[in-house]
Amino acid sequence: EDARRIAGVLCSISVCHQFDSEPDAALKCVTRAIGILNARLKRLKSSDENAIAAVEAAPLPAGAKRHADPLAVAKAELETIEATIGDLAAREEELRSVCSEDDATREQIKKAFAAIGGGAPGGEAAAVKANADGSVETIGFDAPKTSNAPVTNLGVVGGGKKGAPKRIVMQPAAGA
């Protein structure tokens, strides 16, 4: 099909996918929208009769009347679609670079974790060392430290009336 509305919806979905950090899905939608617009462009350029038929077959908004000169409308649509395809091609190229950057970034993160011991190159777990006190240490990271210092009560945060500020008063530590 060569419906411009479908291409418009695909562009909107592409933007949503991009906001949702799914550049691969966004790229698929943009590529499909470009295909639909290219089909429409081909149909409008094929002949004047096909262009008029395409304009007359397009659904109109409720209450709108048919165009007096469908050929002029087809020519205006042709110019709009050509400009839109140019914009979408630039967006498609941008999304392709984002997808390749994402792959390169994932690879760099894997290498960085492997270098610091967060993961072996094959995706296996890093080497682990058990200490005498029962704490566990991975290569590249220290074992957790414990403290016998008393915990200070900072009071209650939240609750109460919405929008009312809460004052946090520091309490002296027990036994201090």
N, C-alpha and C positions, 0 to 999 in steps of 0.2 A: 504494500500500500504506500501511497505517497502523501498522506495527510500531514499537513503542517502542525496541526494540534498535537498529534502523537509525538512529533519531533520536539515540540515545546515542552510536553510533559516529560519526555526523556531527559531534556536538558535540566529541568527542575529536579528530577530524581538524581541526576548526576551531581548537582550541587549538594543535595542532601547527603549522598554517599561521601562526598568530599568532606563535608562538615563532620561526618561520622567516622572519619579517618579510614575510609575504605576506597583508596584511589583506584584499585583494580576494577571495582564495580562501577565507579564513576567513569572510568575510561570506556568500559563496555557500553554504557548508556550514551556517551557522547559519540562513539563510533557508530552506533546504531542510528542516532539522530542524523548524523551526516549522511548515512546511507539513504535514509528516508528523504532527506532534502535533495540529494542528488537524483533520486528517482523522480521527484516532483519537477526538478529542473529539466531533466531529460524530457519529461512529458510536455512541459510548457514550451520547450524549444523545438519539439518534433514538427509541429505544424500549427497554423492559426486555429484550425478546427479543433485540434486536440487541446490547445490552450483554452479556447472558449468552453469546451466541454468540461475541462478540469475546474474552471472557475465556477461554472454553473452547477457542477456536482458537489462543490464544497458546501458543507452545512453553514447556514447563516444563523446569527443570534436571533432569539425570539423577537418578533416584531420588525425585523429588518427586511427591506425590500430588495429584490434582485437588482443587479447593477444594469445601468442603461447601456454601457459600453464594456462588455466583458473582456474584449481584446485589450483595451487600455488597462483594465484591472490586472489582466494576466501579465502584461509587460511590466507594470509596477511591482507585481509579486515576484517576477523574475529577478528584478534588480535587488529587491529585499532579500530574496533567498541567496543570491550570489554573495551579498555582503555578509549574511548570516553564516554561510558555509565558511567564508574566510575566517570569521571570528571563532567558529567552532573548531576549525582546523588548528588554529593557534592554541585553543584550549586543549585539544587532543594531544598536541605535542607537549604541552606543559604537563599534562597528566602522565604521559609516557615517561617523561623525565622524573616525575615524582615517584612513579612505580619503580624505576630502575634505581633511584636514590634509596628508596626503602629497602630494596634487596641488598644494596651495598652497605647500608647502615646496619642491617641485621647481621651481615657477615662480619662487620667491624666489631659489633657488640660481642658476638660469639668469640672472636679472636681475643678481645680484651679480657673477657671472663676466663678464657683458657690461660691467658698470660698471668693473671693474678691468682689463678687457682680456683675460680668460681665454677669451672666446668672444664672437662677435658675436651679436646678437639672432636672426638666422636660423639659428644653429647653425654658422656658418662659422668658420674659424680666425681668431684674432686677428692683427692686423697684426704683422709681424716685421721687425726691423732687424738687418742683419748689421754687425758691427764689423770694424775693420781687422785685428784679431788672429784673426779667424775665429770668434769667439764669437757667439752669436745672442742677441738680446734681444727679448722680446715687450713690447708696451705694458703697463705696469703692473708688470713684474717686471724686476729688474736682471739683467745678464748674470752668469754664474758667475764667481767670483773664484778665481784660482789662487795658490798660495803656493810659495815655494822653501824653506820651512823643512823641516828634516829630520824624518822620521817616527820616532816613538818606539815601540820594540818593547815591548809590554805583557806579553809572555809568552804561554803557551799556555793557553787556557781550554777546559775540558771534557775528555772522555776520562778514562781511569783508572777507578777503582772507583766504582760507583754510590753516590751519597750522600756520598762523601768530598769535603770542601770542598777547593777549589784556591786556593792563594795566588797572587796576581798581584803580581809584584815589578817595579817600574818600573826600567828600564835606562837608563843615561845615553845621551843622543843621541850618535851618532858625530861626532867632531870637536869635542865640546864641552869 
